[in-house]
Amino acid sequence: MTENVENLILERLRRMDERLGNMEDDIRGIKTRVSAIDEHLAGMLISLGGLNTRMDKFDERVARVERRLELVTPK
């Protein structure tokens, strides 16, 4: 009887070990994907910063053109 119980316990432990191994593989894959998302997001933020800089320069140029053409009243 104790042998059957030990075999059942060992079988359960093996199943748990296999499932934990699968979970470790899944978590490793998730970590890889999250890292890729982080890198992509960082790249997008850098691009956005560059676009904001360009828009600021365009804004300055448009303001200068408006002043030269006297399209706006000076403040």
DSSP file with accessible surface (Angstrom, degrees, kcal/mol):
  #  RESIDUE AA STRUCTURE BP1 BP2  ACC     N-H-->O    O-->H-N    N-H-->O    O-->H-N    TCO  KAPPA ALPHA  PHI   PSI    X-CA   Y-CA   Z-CA
    1    1 A M     >        0   0  174      0, 0.0     4,-1.9     0, 0.0     5,-0.2   0.000 360.0 360.0 360.0 -45.4    0.0    0.0    0.0
    2    2 A T  H  >  +     0   0  107      1,-0.2     4,-2.5     2,-0.2     5,-0.2   0.838 360.0  57.7 -64.8 -29.6    2.7    2.5    0.9
    3    3 A E  H  > S+     0   0  136      2,-0.2     4,-2.4     1,-0.2    -1,-0.2   0.909 105.6  49.2 -65.9 -40.7    4.4    1.6   -2.4
    4    4 A N  H  > S+     0   0  100      2,-0.2     4,-2.4     1,-0.2    -2,-0.2   0.907 111.4  49.3 -64.1 -41.4    1.3    2.7   -4.3
    5    5 A V  H  X S+     0   0   68     -4,-1.9     4,-2.7     2,-0.2    -2,-0.2   0.928 111.2  49.2 -65.0 -43.5    1.1    5.9   -2.4
    6    6 A E  H  X S+     0   0  116     -4,-2.5     4,-2.9     1,-0.2    -2,-0.2   0.910 111.3  49.9 -62.7 -40.9    4.8    6.7   -3.1
    7    7 A N  H  X S+     0   0   86     -4,-2.4     4,-2.5     2,-0.2    -1,-0.2   0.899 111.1  49.0 -64.8 -40.4    4.3    5.9   -6.8
    8    8 A L  H  X S+     0   0  116     -4,-2.4     4,-2.5     2,-0.2    -2,-0.2   0.923 112.8  47.6 -63.7 -42.8    1.2    8.2   -6.9
    9    9 A I  H  X S+     0   0   93     -4,-2.7     4,-2.7     1,-0.2    -2,-0.2   0.936 112.5  48.7 -64.8 -45.0    3.2   11.0   -5.2
   10   10 A L  H  X S+     0   0   77     -4,-2.9     4,-2.4     2,-0.2    -1,-0.2   0.907 111.0  50.9 -61.5 -41.3    6.1   10.5   -7.5
   11   11 A E  H  X S+     0   0   84     -4,-2.5     4,-2.3     2,-0.2    -1,-0.2   0.927 111.3  47.9 -62.3 -44.1    3.8   10.6  -10.5
   12   12 A R  H  X S+     0   0  159     -4,-2.5     4,-2.6     1,-0.2    -2,-0.2   0.920 111.3  50.6 -62.5 -43.3    2.2   13.8   -9.3
   13   13 A L  H  X S+     0   0   93     -4,-2.7     4,-2.7     1,-0.2    -2,-0.2   0.896 109.4  51.1 -62.9 -39.0    5.6   15.4   -8.6
   14   14 A R  H  X S+     0   0  146     -4,-2.4     4,-2.5     2,-0.2    -1,-0.2   0.916 110.8  48.5 -64.0 -42.8    6.8   14.5  -12.1
   15   15 A R  H  X S+     0   0  124     -4,-2.3     4,-2.6     2,-0.2    -2,-0.2   0.916 112.3  48.4 -62.2 -44.1    3.7   16.0  -13.6
   16   16 A M  H  X S+     0   0  110     -4,-2.6     4,-2.6     2,-0.2    -2,-0.2   0.912 111.1  50.7 -62.7 -41.5    4.2   19.2  -11.6
   17   17 A D  H  X S+     0   0  120     -4,-2.7     4,-2.2     2,-0.2    -2,-0.2   0.915 111.1  48.5 -62.7 -42.0    7.8   19.3  -12.6
   18   18 A E  H  X S+     0   0  130     -4,-2.5     4,-2.2     2,-0.2    -2,-0.2   0.930 112.2  48.3 -64.1 -43.0    6.9   19.0  -16.3
   19   19 A R  H  X S+     0   0  178     -4,-2.6     4,-2.4     1,-0.2    -2,-0.2   0.897 110.5  51.3 -65.7 -39.3    4.2   21.7  -16.0
   20   20 A L  H  X S+     0   0   94     -4,-2.6     4,-2.5     2,-0.2    -1,-0.2   0.896 108.2  52.6 -64.9 -37.9    6.7   24.0  -14.2
   21   21 A G  H  X S+     0   0   23     -4,-2.2     4,-2.0     2,-0.2    -2,-0.2   0.917 109.6  48.7 -61.7 -41.9    9.2   23.4  -17.0
   22   22 A N  H  X S+     0   0   83     -4,-2.2     4,-2.4     1,-0.2    -2,-0.2   0.901 110.5  51.0 -63.6 -40.6    6.5   24.4  -19.6
   23   23 A M  H  X S+     0   0  103     -4,-2.4     4,-2.9     1,-0.2     5,-0.2   0.895 107.4  53.2 -64.8 -39.0    5.7   27.5  -17.6
   24   24 A E  H  X S+     0   0  117     -4,-2.5     4,-2.4     2,-0.2    -1,-0.2   0.917 109.7  48.6 -61.7 -42.1    9.4   28.5  -17.5
   25   25 A D  H  X S+     0   0   88     -4,-2.0     4,-2.1     2,-0.2    -2,-0.2   0.917 112.2  48.7 -62.8 -43.7    9.6   28.2  -21.2
   26   26 A D  H  X S+     0   0  108     -4,-2.4     4,-2.4     2,-0.2    -2,-0.2   0.923 111.7  48.7 -62.2 -44.1    6.4   30.3  -21.6
   27   27 A I  H  X S+     0   0   86     -4,-2.9     4,-2.8     2,-0.2    -2,-0.2   0.904 108.7  53.7 -64.8 -38.5    7.7   32.9  -19.2
   28   28 A R  H  X S+     0   0  143     -4,-2.4     4,-2.0     1,-0.2    -1,-0.2   0.927 110.4  47.5 -61.1 -42.5   11.1   33.0  -21.1
   29   29 A G  H  X S+     0   0   35     -4,-2.1     4,-2.3     2,-0.2    -2,-0.2   0.903 111.3  50.6 -64.6 -40.2    9.2   33.6  -24.4
   30   30 A I  H  X S+     0   0  102     -4,-2.4     4,-2.8     1,-0.2     5,-0.2   0.915 108.5  52.1 -64.8 -41.6    7.0   36.3  -22.7
   31   31 A K  H  X S+     0   0  140     -4,-2.8     4,-2.4     1,-0.2    -1,-0.2   0.908 109.0  50.7 -61.0 -40.9   10.1   38.1  -21.4
   32   32 A T  H  X S+     0   0   94     -4,-2.0     4,-2.1     1,-0.2    -1,-0.2   0.929 112.0  46.7 -62.3 -44.8   11.7   38.1  -24.9
   33   33 A R  H  X S+     0   0  187     -4,-2.3     4,-2.3     2,-0.2    -2,-0.2   0.903 111.4  50.7 -66.1 -40.5    8.5   39.6  -26.4
   34   34 A V  H  X S+     0   0   71     -4,-2.8     4,-2.7     1,-0.2    -1,-0.2   0.911 109.3  51.9 -64.3 -39.7    8.2   42.3  -23.7
   35   35 A S  H  X S+     0   0   62     -4,-2.4     4,-2.4    -5,-0.2    -1,-0.2   0.916 109.4  49.6 -61.9 -41.7   11.9   43.2  -24.2
   36   36 A A  H  X S+     0   0   55     -4,-2.1     4,-2.4     2,-0.2    -2,-0.2   0.909 110.8  49.7 -63.7 -40.0   11.2   43.6  -28.0
   37   37 A I  H  X S+     0   0  108     -4,-2.3     4,-2.9     2,-0.2    -2,-0.2   0.918 109.7  51.8 -64.2 -42.6    8.1   45.8  -27.2
   38   38 A D  H  X S+     0   0   96     -4,-2.7     4,-2.5     1,-0.2    -2,-0.2   0.923 111.1  47.2 -58.9 -45.7   10.3   47.9  -24.9
   39   39 A E  H  X S+     0   0  147     -4,-2.4     4,-2.3     2,-0.2    -1,-0.2   0.908 112.7  49.0 -64.1 -40.6   12.9   48.4  -27.6
   40   40 A H  H  X S+     0   0  131     -4,-2.4     4,-2.2     2,-0.2    -2,-0.2   0.922 111.8  48.7 -64.5 -43.8   10.2   49.2  -30.1
   41   41 A L  H  X S+     0   0   91     -4,-2.9     4,-2.5     2,-0.2    -2,-0.2   0.910 109.6  52.3 -63.4 -40.9    8.6   51.7  -27.8
   42   42 A A  H  X S+     0   0   49     -4,-2.5     4,-2.2     1,-0.2    -1,-0.2   0.920 109.5  49.9 -61.8 -42.2   11.9   53.4  -27.0
   43   43 A G  H  X S+     0   0   33     -4,-2.3     4,-2.4     1,-0.2    -1,-0.2   0.898 109.9  50.6 -62.1 -40.5   12.6   53.7  -30.7
   44   44 A M  H  X S+     0   0  103     -4,-2.2     4,-2.6     1,-0.2    -1,-0.2   0.899 109.2  51.0 -65.6 -39.1    9.2   55.3  -31.2
   45   45 A L  H  X S+     0   0  103     -4,-2.5     4,-2.4     2,-0.2    -1,-0.2   0.893 109.5  50.2 -66.2 -38.4    9.8   57.8  -28.4
   46   46 A I  H  X S+     0   0  131     -4,-2.2     4,-2.1     2,-0.2    -2,-0.2   0.935 112.2  48.0 -63.5 -43.5   13.1   58.8  -29.9
   47   47 A S  H  X S+     0   0   77     -4,-2.4     4,-2.4     1,-0.2    -2,-0.2   0.910 110.2  52.0 -63.2 -41.1   11.4   59.3  -33.3
   48   48 A L  H  X S+     0   0   90     -4,-2.6     4,-2.6     1,-0.2    -1,-0.2   0.908 107.4  52.4 -62.7 -40.5    8.7   61.3  -31.6
   49   49 A G  H  X S+     0   0   33     -4,-2.4     4,-2.0     1,-0.2    -1,-0.2   0.915 109.9  49.0 -61.1 -42.1   11.3   63.6  -30.0
   50   50 A G  H  X S+     0   0   36     -4,-2.1     4,-2.2     1,-0.2    -2,-0.2   0.902 110.9  49.9 -63.5 -40.8   12.9   64.2  -33.4
   51   51 A L  H  X S+     0   0   93     -4,-2.4     4,-2.6     2,-0.2    -2,-0.2   0.896 108.6  52.6 -65.5 -39.1    9.5   65.0  -34.9
   52   52 A N  H  X S+     0   0   86     -4,-2.6     4,-2.3     2,-0.2    -1,-0.2   0.906 108.3  51.1 -63.0 -39.4    8.7   67.4  -32.1
   53   53 A T  H  X S+     0   0   72     -4,-2.0     4,-2.0     1,-0.2    -2,-0.2   0.929 111.1  47.8 -62.3 -44.6   12.1   69.2  -32.7
   54   54 A R  H  X S+     0   0  150     -4,-2.2     4,-2.4     1,-0.2    -2,-0.2   0.905 110.3  51.8 -64.1 -40.7   11.3   69.5  -36.4
   55   55 A M  H  X S+     0   0  116     -4,-2.6     4,-2.5     1,-0.2    -1,-0.2   0.896 107.2  53.4 -63.8 -38.3    7.8   70.8  -35.7
   56   56 A D  H  X S+     0   0   98     -4,-2.3     4,-2.2     2,-0.2    -1,-0.2   0.915 109.3  48.6 -61.4 -41.6    9.3   73.5  -33.4
   57   57 A K  H  X S+     0   0  125     -4,-2.0     4,-2.3     2,-0.2    -2,-0.2   0.906 110.7  50.3 -65.5 -40.7   11.6   74.6  -36.1
   58   58 A F  H  X S+     0   0   91     -4,-2.4     4,-2.9     2,-0.2     5,-0.2   0.911 108.7  53.0 -62.0 -40.7    8.7   74.8  -38.6
   59   59 A D  H  X S+     0   0  113     -4,-2.5     4,-2.4     1,-0.2    -2,-0.2   0.924 109.7  48.1 -61.5 -43.3    6.7   76.8  -36.1
   60   60 A E  H  X S+     0   0  129     -4,-2.2     4,-2.3     2,-0.2    -1,-0.2   0.908 112.6  48.7 -63.3 -42.2    9.6   79.3  -35.8
   61   61 A R  H  X S+     0   0  140     -4,-2.3     4,-2.6     2,-0.2    -2,-0.2   0.914 111.2  49.0 -66.6 -41.1    9.9   79.6  -39.5
   62   62 A V  H  X S+     0   0   75     -4,-2.9     4,-2.8     1,-0.2    -2,-0.2   0.925 110.8  50.9 -65.0 -40.9    6.2   80.1  -40.1
   63   63 A A  H  X S+     0   0   31     -4,-2.4     4,-2.3    -5,-0.2    -1,-0.2   0.916 110.5  49.3 -62.2 -41.0    6.2   82.8  -37.4
   64   64 A R  H  X S+     0   0  111     -4,-2.3     4,-2.5     2,-0.2    -2,-0.2   0.927 111.4  48.7 -65.1 -41.7    9.1   84.5  -39.1
   65   65 A V  H  X S+     0   0   75     -4,-2.6     4,-2.4     1,-0.2    -2,-0.2   0.929 110.5  51.5 -63.6 -42.7    7.4   84.4  -42.5
   66   66 A E  H  <>S+     0   0   73     -4,-2.8     5,-3.0     1,-0.2     6,-0.7   0.904 110.7  48.3 -61.3 -41.8    4.2   85.8  -41.0
   67   67 A R  H ><5S+     0   0  153     -4,-2.3     3,-1.1     3,-0.2    -1,-0.2   0.932 111.9  48.6 -64.3 -44.5    6.1   88.7  -39.4
   68   68 A R  H 3<5S+     0   0  194     -4,-2.5    -2,-0.2     1,-0.3    -1,-0.2   0.857 114.9  44.4 -65.8 -35.4    8.0   89.5  -42.7
   69   69 A L  T 3<5S-     0   0  113     -4,-2.4    -1,-0.3    -5,-0.2    -2,-0.2   0.432 110.4-125.3 -87.2   1.9    4.7   89.4  -44.7
   70   70 A E  T < 5 +     0   0  167     -3,-1.1    -3,-0.2    -4,-0.3    -4,-0.1   0.891  64.9 140.6  55.0  44.5    3.1   91.5  -41.9
   71   71 A L      < +     0   0  120     -5,-3.0     2,-0.3    -6,-0.2    -4,-0.2   0.640  64.4  42.3 -88.3 -15.0    0.3   88.9  -41.6
   72   72 A V  S    S-     0   0   64     -6,-0.7    -2,-0.0    -9,-0.1    -1,-0.0  -0.920  86.7-115.2-129.0 154.2    0.3   89.2  -37.8
   73   73 A T        -     0   0  125     -2,-0.3    -6,-0.0     1,-0.1    -2,-0.0  -0.717  38.3-109.4 -87.4 139.8    0.4   92.2  -35.5
   74   74 A P              0   0  123      0, 0.0    -1,-0.1     0, 0.0     0, 0.0  -0.351 360.0 360.0 -66.2 149.5    3.5   92.4  -33.3
   75   75 A K              0   0  259     -2,-0.0     0, 0.0     0, 0.0     0, 0.0  -0.513 360.0 360.0 -93.2 360.0    2.9   91.9  -29.6
